[in-house]
Amino acid sequence: MSFSTPETAFPKISPLMKTLVFAGGLPFVFGALLSLADGSFLGIAANHFLLSYGAVIASFVSGLHWSREMFGKNSGYPLLIISNVTALAAWLALMTGGSTGLALLILVFAALLYIDHKLRVALSVTREFFKLRAAITALVISCLFIGLIAGL
């Protein structure tokens, strides 16, 4: 098992990265508001809007974890396997649909944050990166929860 030191932890957060991360949260906010209005966007129901975008983003974050192992940032945590499981769980959430799918997607995002927490403890990611991931995950889970409750 090799661990990074705080000086070599990955990644460094740029202003552009922060901007893109929070811009990526905007469709979740839009989907939550759409859910509260019991609306649709371009003929797509609010819960499907949240599910489809959430599955894409969860798969993207899973890919970030997978790439850490692929490019030699070995954390001693089985990221290759876990990242595939989380991506498949996001796809299953999309395929399941409805409230069950949203609940599963909430669990997927919680699991992804837990993985980042484990990486933070192992000093494999920076404190700043983890704080950014925690903030955006709180926003995402809140929006998915609003969609879940609105759909009941």
Secondary structure, DSSP 8 states (H G I E B T S, - for coil): -----TTT-B----HHHHHHHHHHHHHHHHHHHHHHTT-EETTEEHHHHHHHHHHHHHHHHHHHHHHHHHTT---SS-HHHHHHHHHHHHHHHHHH-HHHHHHHHHHHHHHHHHHHHHHHHTTSB-HHHHHHHHHHHHHHHHHHHHHHHHT-
